[in-house]
Each structure stands twice: as C-alpha cells, then as structure tokens.
Amino acid sequence: MSWATATNDWLTPGRDDTPPELVATAYWAYDAALMAEIAEVLGRADDAAGYRALWAKVGAAFGEEFLSADGRLASGTQTAYVLGLHVAYRLLEQDTAPSWRYMVEHGATTMWERWDGWTAEHGFQSAWMNSFNHYAFGSVGDWLYRFMLGIDQAPGTAGFSHPVLRPHPAGSLSYARGSYASARGTISAGWERSGDRLSYRVGLPAGVTATVCLPAAAAAEVRDAAGRPPASVRPFPGADGVDEAVFHVEPGTHEFTGLWPG
C-alpha cells in the first residue's frame, strides 16, 4: 500500500472520510499504467512489461485491501467509488450538492474550486480561498469528450492524426453530441438512443482516418450506413461482458447502428 500526502481528498465538503491509502493506491496503479504507455512509445519493451506487471499487482492489492465480498469499498465516499469504479455518469446526472450540475443550475458558467463554493444552505465558502473559475474540475470536460463522446487518439499518435472514436453511452441520457477542433480540423461525434437501438455518427476532416469502436449488444450485428458489418469484434474495455464493433473509416461523415449495450 502507498500513503497519500495531507491533501488527500482535497477540499471535500465536510469531513474527509476517504482513506489516504485508497487514494494513493488508486493513483499508483494509474501512474503505472501511464508509465507502461510511455515506455512502449519510447521503444523500451522490457520497462513497459514491468510497469504493466506493476499495474496488475497494485490493482489486485487495491481489490484485496479495499473491496469487500459484496462489492462495497472500504469507504462509502463519492471519491472512493469514482477511483475504483469510474461511476462518472451518476456524478454527471446528480443535481444535488455536491455535484457539477448543482453548480450549473445555480448560475455557474465555469467550474468552481470547491464543491461547496456556494450552497443554498450555507451561502459562500471561505473568502480566503474560494475560486469560481478553477481547473480543479477541468477533468470533467476531458471526460465528456474522451469517454462520453468517444473522441480520443490512438496510442503512439499525436495531434489526432488517427483518432479512436469509442463512446461510452450509459446513464439516463438519450443522446450526446459535440465536436473537437483538432490541429487537423474539426472532429465531431454523437450518439443517440432510441428504444433498444443505438446510433453513432462521426465526422472527420480531410486527410484524417479513424478507428470507430462502438459498444453494443450483439456487436457483430452493428452496421454502417451502407449496411457493412464491422471489420472485427473485440471486448469493450469500458465494461465487463460487452463487446465492441470495430470499423476503419476515411475522412467524411459516417453513421453506425446497433443494439444498446447492456
């Protein structure tokens, strides 16, 4: 196990009940995964293998130490479950404090430094340190683009020369769409749920090819707008027991349809 610094669950509303060992161990595993990717890009295969082994070892230790037999974590805090399970959709949809939507629904146009920077019950937090335009939750935007919409880039590439478009549709949302102004032009993506059907539409600028990975029930039956099947089917990394349909696409607009995953 690894110990965190005194900051731990920084600026949590009320008492900090998240064990520092839990936070530090989760980030230790994350750091090992990042180092494995970096070593791979640098051509250091032995180091990459070592870091992957470390990631697996730390991940297993996290489960043994903090995860009970019934699936509960040692701490019931929001932070503990986000680190362990990435339950981001629940956080996104929640509109009570503490949540991102609580800020927005009370007039925020930028992310606050504190979850409880202002609340209806207690008013403003300490004037000594209470920014209302802060990067602390800027990772929310990153998650919306990379996970909800699925706009990411292939390992080993830069500047979105070859995007990987892998959405993570979930929660109670019926649709999500957006675009990213990359160095090579605008990349757009959006998914929509209609009953038990899922559609995913992407747009690529000139000179950019991409890999589309759409999670779906019966992934082999996903089709593009021309009725073509996927190039391959493989396990979806975003959820256990779900497969993804893989397509390789050229510049332009493309649409895919299949069964809603799960």
Secondary structure as GFF3:
##gff-version 3
##sequence-region A 1 262
A	DSSP	alpha_helix	20	41	.	.	.	ID=ss1
A	DSSP	alpha_helix	45	66	.	.	.	ID=ss2
A	DSSP	alpha_helix	78	85	.	.	.	ID=ss3
A	DSSP	alpha_helix	88	93	.	.	.	ID=ss4
A	DSSP	alpha_helix	100	105	.	.	.	ID=ss5
A	DSSP	beta_strand	118	119	.	.	.	ID=ss6
A	DSSP	beta_strand	123	124	.	.	.	ID=ss7
A	DSSP	three_ten_helix	135	137	.	.	.	ID=ss8
A	DSSP	alpha_helix	139	143	.	.	.	ID=ss9
A	DSSP	pi_helix	144	149	.	.	.	ID=ss10
A	DSSP	beta_strand	151	153	.	.	.	ID=ss11
A	DSSP	beta_strand	163	165	.	.	.	ID=ss12
A	DSSP	beta_strand	175	182	.	.	.	ID=ss13
A	DSSP	beta_strand	185	194	.	.	.	ID=ss14
A	DSSP	beta_strand	197	204	.	.	.	ID=ss15
A	DSSP	beta_strand	210	216	.	.	.	ID=ss16
A	DSSP	three_ten_helix	219	221	.	.	.	ID=ss17
A	DSSP	beta_strand	223	224	.	.	.	ID=ss18
A	DSSP	beta_strand	232	235	.	.	.	ID=ss19
A	DSSP	beta_strand	243	249	.	.	.	ID=ss20
A	DSSP	beta_strand	252	259	.	.	.	ID=ss21
###
